[in-house]
């Protein structure tokens, strides 16, 4: 029974494996003797029924034995450790006590928050000495997630930052998983997203959501079969697959009826089609590694691929598609960015008939078959489909493109509405489409006719403005570029200084009579005649308290300092020092006496009081008498130059002429 299961899984792996440009270092081969009672042997050069012989499949090793035979030893969950049934030697990367779960192997730290032997040392957490040493290095009351997954007192995904833990407030775009829920929340200014999954209503969303009250239901989600819930918003609940041993009902498991092999069959959101959350030490997509975010990388879908300092992404609007993914054959998607989907092949038996020598044909050919044109070595199931009126990859389709909503125009694939893109030339100009930098999708450009807001670029919305032009068109929202007022929606005007859409040109256009319009077009509170440490820091506190958690930049206040200034004790001073110079005083007991407990807690957050000195204020120059400046709240520091990564969401003191910030 066990032997047949191994061979069945090996067959699936063989037909499913593909090149991974960032695959982990190959695991050293196990060269020890075959343990008694393991899954049998396969002679060198022999091919079990259904298994391809073009290279060793991912997750399988063959190791010589004293008898000269070859033992097939599996790493089914691709965690770098082989099943202890055929390789018990931990030093030789064996000893995996659960080879169907990539969170269990001898290399992991014991998880003291469950009742499982995660590190395969034979001890459950209750009896494991390692659990008495689980650390809380940042003293925030939560132990590290590496040794305690229980979110009541563990689950801390960053033990160097006390503001990051399971009770933290998620702040978009700060490159941090503040609440340890699986990745940073993107800032989506032009998006109504009630459940915070990035999908909702508006052009700024990642897409439309079929249930905006449940963060576990969105178009990128895995659909659990047979539960009556449409988790991936395709309009149907997935049907459970026949001939597939699939404990978590995600379509991946063991058996010829499965879509592919699962590296953790206890978690439906871990499989080769799942979204991999970066830097969480979990391989959700079964690629053999955790994805990592790179500095200076433009990476819209946050999968570690994009443009700039990171590898190029062929689809930066979907984290399930990049060059590091494993290709899923026959799903109509170019998962690994090699140019087209790879059709599923079968391995025949008997003599290989391969007339064109490309490795594909009928019978036991090394790359499988069938070959739809055995007289042309450039046409076979492994070929990349091209726009040439030929079925290059033998999937019974002609000139299909590798990404969604692309069609062949001339000799290349061109994006239709919502197709992935990296520049305007990849989108259909005849349809008025441009490559939207916010979503990396082909969207309707400014001023063009539109059907709905979701079809517009992410900085616009689809409305009709009778005074400007006929029909529904994409008009720009706040912070987007413009040439005149008719480029902006009716709620915004074109700023003459910066040529972007703003909320006001004069103070009369502000909703509150107490607000003033900055030269950059923000309606803000006017602070005239501030003359002390206390009044100025109170303005900083008000800004942070008012807008903390907002997903886009806000204007808080326009300040004009008095001709004389005093410190907290009323003594005359020549300037208010920059943040670095005043931090020691702000963080002292003396300063706390001037504020309520709540206000001082906010001030402490702003000036980085505490063990790790994480600033949330950007004040790099002294403030002097009669100086005029503006106070802004920025959730992700975008638009402001020079703010280092050691700062989180920030209150920024800067010029009042700023308009374009997001």
C-alpha positions in Angstrom: 0.0 0.0 0.0 2.7 2.5 1.0 4.8 1.7 -2.1 1.9 2.3 -4.4 1.1 5.6 -2.7 4.7 6.8 -3.1 4.8 5.9 -6.8 1.4 7.6 -7.4 2.7 10.8 -5.8 6.0 10.6 -7.6 4.1 10.3 -10.9 2.2 13.5 -10.0 5.3 15.3 -9.0 7.0 14.3 -12.3 4.2 15.7 -14.4 3.9 18.8 -12.3 7.5 19.9 -11.6 9.1 22.8 -13.5 12.1 25.0 -13.3 12.1 27.5 -10.4 14.5 30.3 -10.9 14.8 30.9 -7.2 14.5 27.3 -6.0 16.3 26.5 -2.7 19.7 24.8 -2.8 19.2 21.1 -3.6 19.0 18.8 -0.6 22.1 16.5 -0.2 21.4 12.9 -1.3 20.9 10.3 1.4 23.3 7.5 0.8 22.5 5.3 3.8 21.0 1.8 3.6 17.2 1.5 3.0 15.4 1.1 6.3 13.4 -2.0 6.8 9.8 -1.7 5.8 10.1 1.3 3.5 8.7 2.0 0.1 10.7 -0.5 -2.0 13.3 0.1 -4.7 13.4 1.1 -8.3 16.2 -0.1 -10.5 18.6 2.5 -12.0 17.2 3.7 -15.3 13.8 2.1 -14.7 10.7 4.2 -15.0 7.6 3.4 -13.0 4.3 3.6 -14.9 3.1 7.2 -15.2 6.5 8.8 -14.2 8.6 11.0 -16.6 12.3 10.4 -16.7 13.5 13.8 -17.8 15.4 14.6 -14.6 14.6 13.9 -11.0 11.3 15.4 -10.1 11.2 18.2 -7.4 10.8 16.7 -4.0 12.3 13.3 -4.8 15.9 12.0 -4.5 17.5 8.8 -5.6 20.3 7.4 -3.5 22.6 4.5 -4.0 22.3 1.5 -1.7 24.9 -1.1 -0.8 23.0 -3.6 -3.1 23.5 -1.2 -6.1 19.8 -0.4 -6.3 18.2 3.0 -6.1 15.9 4.0 -3.3 13.3 6.6 -4.1 13.1 8.9 -1.0 10.5 11.6 -1.0 10.3 15.1 0.3 6.6 15.5 -0.5 6.1 18.7 1.4 9.2 20.4 -0.2 10.5 21.5 3.2 14.1 20.2 2.6 13.7 17.1 4.8 13.0 13.6 3.6 10.6 11.2 5.1 12.1 9.4 8.1 10.7 6.1 6.8 13.4 6.0 4.1 15.9 8.4 5.6 16.0 8.6 9.4 19.3 10.5 9.5 18.7 14.1 10.4 22.3 15.0 9.5 21.6 13.9 5.9 18.4 16.0 5.7 16.1 13.1 6.7 14.0 12.4 9.8 10.8 14.2 8.6 8.1 12.8 10.9 5.2 14.2 8.8 6.2 14.6 5.1 2.8 15.9 4.1 3.1 19.1 6.2 5.9 21.7 5.5 5.5 23.1 9.0 6.8 19.9 10.6 10.4 18.8 10.2 13.6 18.5 12.2 14.7 22.0 11.2 11.8 23.9 12.7 11.5 25.4 16.1 9.0 23.6 18.3 5.6 25.4 18.2 4.5 25.6 21.8 1.1 26.9 20.9 -0.2 23.6 19.5 -0.2 19.9 20.5 2.1 18.7 17.6 5.7 17.6 17.6 6.7 20.2 15.0 10.5 19.7 15.3 10.3 15.9 15.1 12.3 15.3 18.4 9.7 12.9 19.7 8.4 15.3 22.3 5.0 17.1 22.3 5.1 20.7 23.4 3.9 20.0 26.9 7.0 17.8 27.5 9.5 19.7 25.3 12.2 21.7 27.1 12.4 24.1 24.2 9.0 25.5 25.2 10.3 26.9 28.5 12.7 29.1 26.4 10.2 30.7 24.0 11.2 34.4 24.0 9.4 37.7 24.1 12.4 39.8 23.1 10.5 43.1 22.6 8.6 42.7 25.8 5.2 43.4 24.2 3.5 40.5 25.9 3.6 38.1 22.9 6.1 35.4 22.4 7.7 34.7 19.0 5.5 33.1 16.4 8.4 30.7 15.6 7.9 29.0 18.9 4.3 29.8 19.9 1.4 30.2 17.4 -1.3 30.9 20.0 -2.3 34.5 19.3 -3.4 35.0 22.9 0.2 35.1 24.2 2.3 34.2 21.1 2.2 34.7 17.3 4.5 37.7 17.4 5.9 38.0 13.8 8.5 40.6 14.7 10.3 40.2 18.0 12.4 43.4 17.3 9.3 45.7 17.2 7.0 46.1 20.2 4.4 47.7 18.0 4.0 44.6 15.9 2.1 41.7 17.5 -1.4 40.0 17.1 -3.1 42.9 18.9 -1.3 45.6 16.8 -3.3 47.9 14.5 -2.5 47.2 10.8 -1.2 50.3 9.0 -1.2 50.2 5.3 1.9 50.5 3.2 4.5 50.7 6.0 6.2 47.4 4.9 5.2 45.8 8.2 2.7 43.1 9.2 1.5 45.2 12.2 -1.2 42.7 13.3 0.7 39.5 12.3 -2.2 38.5 10.1 0.0 37.7 7.0 1.6 40.6 5.2 1.3 44.4 5.1 -2.0 45.9 4.1 -1.6 47.9 0.9 -2.7 51.6 0.8 -5.6 51.8 -1.6 -6.9 55.5 -1.5 -9.6 55.1 -4.2 -11.1 52.0 -2.8 -14.1 51.2 -0.5 -12.9 48.0 1.2 -14.9 47.1 4.3 -13.1 43.9 5.2 -9.5 45.1 4.5 -8.6 42.3 2.0 -7.7 44.8 -0.8 -10.8 44.0 -2.9 -14.0 46.1 -2.9 -15.6 48.9 -4.9 -13.6 51.6 -6.7 -10.8 51.9 -9.2 -8.1 51.8 -6.5 -9.0 48.3 -5.3 -7.2 45.2 -6.4 -10.5 44.0 -7.9 -14.1 43.6 -7.0 -15.1 41.6 -3.9 -18.0 39.2 -3.8 -18.3 39.5 0.0 -16.8 42.6 1.5 -17.7 41.6 5.0 -15.4 38.6 5.1 -11.6 39.1 4.7 -11.2 35.3 3.9 -13.4 35.7 0.7 -11.8 37.4 -2.3 -10.7 36.5 -5.9 -7.2 35.3 -5.0 -8.4 33.0 -2.3 -8.4 29.2 -2.5 -11.9 27.7 -2.8 -12.5 24.9 -0.3 -14.6 22.2 -2.1 -18.0 21.1 -0.9 -18.4 23.6 2.0 -21.1 25.7 0.2 -18.9 28.8 0.3 -17.5 30.6 -2.8 -14.2 31.7 -1.3 -12.6 32.8 -4.6 -15.6 34.7 -6.0 -15.9 32.7 -9.2 -19.7 32.3 -8.7 -19.5 28.6 -7.6 -18.3 26.4 -4.8 -15.5 24.1 -5.9 -16.5 20.5 -6.5 -14.4 17.9 -4.7 -12.2 15.9 -7.0 -12.5 12.2 -7.7 -9.4 9.9 -7.2 -7.7 12.5 -5.0 -6.8 12.0 -1.3 -7.2 15.6 -0.2 -7.7 16.1 3.5 -8.0 19.9 3.4 -10.3 19.9 0.3 -8.2 22.4 -1.7 -7.9 20.3 -4.8 -4.2 19.3 -4.0 -3.1 16.1 -2.4 -2.2 12.5 -3.5 -3.8 10.8 -6.5 -4.2 11.2 -10.2 -7.4 13.1 -9.8 -5.7 16.0 -7.9 -4.7 19.2 -9.5 -1.2 18.6 -8.1 0.7 17.6 -5.0 0.1 19.4 -1.7 3.0 20.4 0.6 0.6 20.7 3.6 -2.6 18.8 3.3 -3.9 20.1 6.7 -4.2 23.7 5.5 -6.4 24.6 2.5 -4.6 27.9 2.1 -1.2 26.2 1.6 -0.8 24.6 -1.9 0.8 25.4 -5.3 -2.0 27.8 -6.2 -2.1 29.8 -2.9 -0.8 33.3 -2.3 2.5 33.3 -0.5 2.7 35.9 2.2 6.3 37.3 2.2 8.7 37.0 5.1 6.5 35.0 7.4 8.7 31.9 7.3 5.9 29.8 5.8 5.9 28.4 2.3 2.2 28.8 1.4 2.7 28.2 -2.4 4.8 25.0 -2.1 7.7 26.5 -4.0 10.2 25.3 -1.5 10.9 28.8 -0.1 9.2 31.8 1.5 8.9 34.8 -0.7 10.9 37.9 0.3 10.2 41.6 -0.3 13.2 43.6 -1.7 14.1 47.2 -1.0 13.8 49.6 -4.0 11.5 47.2 -5.8 8.3 48.3 -7.5 6.2 45.3 -6.5 2.5 46.0 -6.7 1.3 42.5 -5.9 4.0 42.0 -3.2 5.2 38.6 -4.2 8.9 39.6 -4.4 8.9 40.1 -8.2 8.3 43.3 -10.0 10.7 45.9 -11.5 13.7 47.8 -10.2 16.0 45.9 -7.8 13.9 42.7 -7.9 13.4 40.1 -10.6 10.9 41.0 -13.4 7.3 39.9 -12.9 5.2 39.0 -16.0 2.0 39.8 -14.0 2.5 42.3 -11.2 -1.3 42.4 -10.5 -1.5 38.8 -9.2 0.9 37.3 -6.5 0.1 33.8 -7.7 2.0 34.4 -10.9 5.8 35.0 -11.0 9.0 33.3 -12.1 9.4 31.6 -8.7 6.1 29.7 -8.9 5.7 26.1 -10.0 3.8 25.7 -13.2 0.4 24.0 -12.8 -0.2 22.2 -16.1 -3.3 22.7 -18.1 -4.9 25.5 -16.0 -4.6 28.0 -18.9 -2.3 30.3 -16.9 1.4 31.0 -17.3 2.1 30.5 -13.6 5.9 30.6 -13.8 6.2 33.4 -16.5 7.8 31.2 -19.1 5.5 32.5 -21.8 2.6 30.2 -21.8 0.7 27.5 -19.9 2.3 24.0 -19.9 -0.2 21.3 -21.0 -0.3 18.2 -19.0 1.5 15.2 -20.5 1.2 11.5 -20.0 4.0 8.9 -19.9 3.4 6.0 -22.2 5.0 2.5 -22.2 7.0 0.6 -24.8 9.3 2.0 -27.4 9.4 5.7 -27.9 8.4 7.0 -31.3 9.8 10.5 -31.7 10.3 11.5 -35.3 11.5 15.0 -34.7 13.8 14.3 -31.7 12.2 16.8 -29.3 11.7 14.2 -26.6 7.9 14.1 -27.0 6.0 11.4 -28.9 4.1 8.1 -28.4 5.3 5.3 -26.1 7.8 5.7 -23.4 9.4 9.0 -24.6 11.5 10.8 -22.0 9.4 14.0 -21.9 6.0 12.3 -22.4 3.4 13.0 -25.0 1.5 13.1 -27.2 3.3 15.3 -29.8 0.7 17.0 -32.0 3.3 17.5 -34.8 6.1 14.9 -34.7 7.7 16.4 -37.8 8.6 19.8 -36.2 10.7 19.8 -33.1 9.5 23.4 -32.3 6.0 22.1 -31.8 5.4 20.0 -28.7 3.7 20.2 -25.2 6.8 22.0 -23.8 6.9 24.8 -26.4 6.0 28.4 -25.7 2.8 29.4 -27.6 3.4 32.2 -30.1 1.1 34.5 -32.1 1.6 32.6 -35.4 -1.7 30.8 -36.2 -0.1 27.5 -35.0 -0.9 25.3 -31.9 2.8 25.4 -30.7 2.2 23.7 -27.4 -0.2 21.0 -28.4 -3.1 22.0 -26.1 -5.7 22.1 -28.9 -5.8 25.9 -28.9 -4.2 28.3 -31.3 -2.5 31.6 -30.4 -3.8 31.7 -26.8 -1.9 34.1 -24.6 -0.3 33.2 -21.3 -2.0 35.8 -19.1 -5.7 36.6 -18.6 -7.5 39.0 -21.0 -4.7 39.0 -23.5 -5.3 38.4 -27.2 -2.9 38.1 -30.2 -2.7 41.3 -32.3 -0.2 40.9 -35.1 2.7 38.9 -33.7 2.4 39.6 -30.0 -0.1 39.4 -27.1 -1.9 42.7 -26.3 -3.8 43.3 -23.1 -7.5 44.0 -23.1 -9.4 45.4 -20.1 -7.9 44.3 -16.8 -5.0 42.4 -18.4 -1.7 42.5 -16.5 0.9 45.0 -17.9 4.2 46.7 -17.2 3.9 49.6 -19.7 1.4 51.2 -22.1 2.6 49.3 -25.1 1.3 46.1 -23.6 -2.3 47.5 -23.6 -4.7 48.0 -26.5 -4.5 51.6 -27.6 -7.6 51.1 -29.9 -9.6 50.5 -26.8 -8.2 53.6 -25.0 -6.3 51.5 -22.5 -3.1 52.4 -20.7 -1.1 50.6 -18.1 -2.3 51.7 -14.7 0.7 52.0 -12.3 -1.5 51.5 -9.3 -2.9 48.1 -10.3 -0.5 47.0 -13.1 -3.6 46.3 -15.2 -4.7 47.7 -18.6 -7.4 50.2 -17.6 -9.3 53.1 -19.3 -7.2 56.2 -19.3 -8.2 59.8 -18.2 -10.9 61.4 -20.3 -11.9 58.2 -22.1 -15.3 56.6 -22.2 -15.9 54.0 -19.5 -18.5 51.5 -18.2 -17.8 51.7 -14.5 -15.2 53.0 -12.0 -13.5 49.6 -11.8 -12.5 49.9 -15.5 -10.7 53.2 -14.9 -7.1 53.7 -13.8 -6.8 53.5 -10.1 -6.6 57.3 -9.6 -9.9 58.0 -11.4 -13.6 57.2 -11.3 -16.3 56.8 -14.0 -18.8 59.6 -13.9 -20.6 62.1 -16.2 -19.8 65.8 -15.9 -22.2 67.7 -18.2 -20.2 70.9 -18.1 -17.1 69.1 -19.5 -18.1 66.5 -22.1 -20.8 64.0 -22.9 -21.0 60.4 -21.6 -19.4 58.6 -18.7 -15.7 59.1 -18.7 -12.7 58.5 -16.3 -12.1 61.6 -14.3 -9.2 62.0 -12.0 -9.6 62.0 -8.2 -7.5 63.8 -5.5 -3.8 63.7 -6.0 -3.9 62.7 -9.6 -2.4 64.7 -12.5 -4.5 67.2 -14.5 -4.3 70.1 -16.9 -7.6 71.8 -16.1 -10.6 71.4 -13.8 -12.4 69.2 -16.4 -9.7 66.5 -15.9 -10.9 66.1 -12.3 -14.1 64.8 -10.8 -16.7 67.3 -9.8 -15.5 67.1 -6.2 -11.9 68.3 -7.0 -10.2 71.1 -8.8 -6.9 71.4 -10.7 -4.2 73.0 -8.7 -2.3 75.7 -10.7 1.0 75.1 -8.9 1.4 71.4 -9.1 -1.2 70.4 -11.8 -2.9 67.8 -9.7 -6.5 67.4 -8.5 -7.0 68.9 -5.1 -9.9 69.5 -2.7 -9.7 73.3 -2.7 -8.2 76.4 -4.5 -9.6 78.9 -2.0 -10.6 78.6 1.7 -14.2 79.3 0.8 -14.3 75.8 -0.8 -13.4 74.1 2.5 -16.4 72.5 4.3 -15.5 73.8 7.7 -15.4 77.6 8.2 -12.5 77.2 10.5 -10.3 75.5 7.9 -8.0 77.2 5.5 -6.8 76.1 2.0 -3.1 75.6 1.7 -1.3 76.6 -1.5 -1.1 72.9 -2.3 -4.8 72.4 -2.0 -5.4 70.8 1.4 -8.2 72.0 3.7 -6.5 72.2 7.1 -6.9 73.7 10.5 -5.2 77.1 10.8 -2.7 77.5 13.7 -1.8 81.1 14.0 0.5 82.4 16.6 1.8 79.2 18.2 4.4 80.2 20.6 5.4 77.3 22.8 6.6 73.7 23.0 3.2 72.8 24.5 1.1 74.3 21.7 3.2 72.9 18.9 3.4 69.3 20.3 -0.3 69.4 20.9 -0.8 70.1 17.2 1.3 67.1 16.4 -0.8 65.0 18.8 -4.1 66.2 17.3 -2.9 65.3 13.8 -1.8 61.8 14.8 -4.9 61.0 16.8 -7.3 62.4 14.1 -5.9 60.5 11.1 -4.1 57.4 12.5 -5.2 54.4 10.5 -6.2 56.4 7.4 -5.0 54.8 4.1 -3.9 58.0 2.4 -2.1 61.3 3.1 -4.1 63.9 5.0 -3.4 67.6 5.6 -3.7 68.5 9.3 -2.7 72.1 9.8 -1.1 75.2 8.5 1.1 76.8 11.2 2.4 80.3 11.6 4.8 80.6 14.6 4.8 83.7 16.8 7.8 86.1 16.9 8.7 84.8 20.3 8.7 81.2 21.5 9.0 79.6 25.0 9.7 76.1 26.3 7.4 74.1 28.6 8.4 76.2 31.6 7.7 79.5 29.8 11.4 80.3 29.3 12.3 82.1 26.0 13.9 80.0 23.3 15.3 80.7 19.8 13.9 77.6 18.1 12.1 74.3 18.6 14.7 71.6 18.0 14.4 68.8 15.4 13.1 65.4 16.6 16.5 63.8 17.3 17.5 66.7 19.6 14.3 66.9 21.6 13.6 63.1 21.9 15.4 62.7 25.3 13.3 65.5 26.9 10.0 64.3 25.3 10.7 60.8 26.6 11.4 62.0 30.2 9.2 62.0 33.2 9.4 65.8 33.2 7.6 66.1 29.8 4.9 63.6 30.8 3.7 66.0 33.5 2.4 68.5 30.8 -0.1 66.1 29.1 -2.9 63.7 29.8 -2.0 60.0 29.9 -3.6 59.4 26.5 -1.9 62.4 24.9 1.4 61.5 26.3 1.1 58.0 25.0 0.5 59.4 21.5 3.5 61.8 21.9 5.7 58.9 23.0 4.7 57.0 19.9 5.6 60.0 17.7 9.0 60.5 19.2 10.0 56.9 19.5 10.1 56.6 23.3 10.8 53.0 24.2 13.2 50.2 23.7 13.4 50.4 19.9 13.2 54.2 19.3 10.7 53.8 16.3 10.0 57.4 15.2 6.6 58.3 13.9 7.4 61.9 13.2 9.5 63.6 10.4 10.9 66.8 11.9 14.5 67.2 10.6 15.0 71.0 10.9 14.6 73.3 13.8 11.4 75.4 13.9 12.1 79.1 14.3 10.0 82.2 15.2 7.7 83.5 12.4 8.2 80.3 10.4 5.2 79.0 8.3 4.8 75.3 7.6 2.2 72.6 7.3 1.6 69.4 9.2 0.6 66.2 7.3 -0.2 62.7 8.2 1.3 60.0 5.9 0.5 56.3 6.4 3.3 55.0 4.2 5.8 57.9 3.8 5.1 58.1 0.1 5.7 61.5 -1.6 8.1 62.7 1.1 11.8 62.3 0.4 14.4 61.0 2.7 12.2 59.3 5.4 14.2 56.2 6.5 12.7 52.7 7.0 13.2 53.2 10.8 10.1 55.5 10.7 6.6 54.0 10.5 3.5 55.9 9.7 4.5 59.5 10.2 3.4 63.0 11.1 5.4 65.2 8.6 6.4 68.8 8.9 6.9 70.2 5.4 6.2 72.9 2.9 2.6 74.0 2.4 2.9 74.0 -1.4 2.7 70.2 -1.5 -0.2 68.6 -3.5 0.9 65.4 -5.1 1.8 63.1 -2.2 0.2 59.7 -2.7 
